[in-house]
């Protein structure tokens, strides 16, 4: 089995528009962009840890640009047997 790198960093951007038929600023228009940053560490062949931080932002809606207070931090430990 090939050796895995011990550390890795990942970036991800997601965009979700709930109603593409509406223009920016309309009452029911809502689109959210989420930037995610992750760090992964491989301890060996069967143990890995990850830290993921997600920052969602409302990009359009009745109030325009908003930064909701719902950032998420995820800690994960994976083991295979």
N, C-alpha and C positions, 0 to 999 in steps of 0.2 A: 504494500500500500504506500502511495507517495506521502511524503512529509507535508503537513499543512503549515501555513504561515501562522505564527503565534498571535499576531495582532492584525486587525483590519478596521478601517473607518469607512462608513457608507453615508451618502447623502441621498435623500429622496424628496421629490416634490409631487404632491397630488393636487389635482384641480377637479372640483365637483360642482357642476351647475345644476341645481334642482329643477329649473324651468328655463330652458334655452329660448323659449318663445317670447319672454319678457325682456324689456330693455332695462339697463342699469337705472336704479332709482325708483322703479315701479314698486308698488306696495308688496307684491308677493315675489319679487325677484330676490334670489338668494344664491350666491356662489361662494364657495369656501376653498381656499388654498391652504395646504398643510405642508410645512417644511419639516422634515425629520432628519435627525442626525443620530447615527448609531456607532457604537464602539463594540467590537467583538474580540474576545481573547480565547484562544484555544489552549487549554492546559495539557492536552495530550490527545490520544486517539479516541477517547470516549467522554471527555468532559469539556464543555464550552460555556462561557458566560457572555452575556450581551447586556448593554445599556442602551436604551433608545429614548430620545427626547423629541417630542412632537409639539410644534407650534402652529396651531390653526389660526387663520385670519379670514374674517368675512370680507370678501372682495366687492360684492355689490349687494344692494338691498335698499330698503326705504331710507336707511340712515347713512348709506354709503359705506365707506371703509370703516371697519371696526376690528378691534383686537380683543376677542372674548377671553375671559380669564379661565380657560379650560385647557391649558398646556398639560401634557401627559408625560410622565416619566415611567418607563417600564424597565424592570430588572428581571433578567431571565437566566436561569442556570439549566443547562441541558446535559443529561448523561445518557449514554447508550450502553446497553448490556448485551 
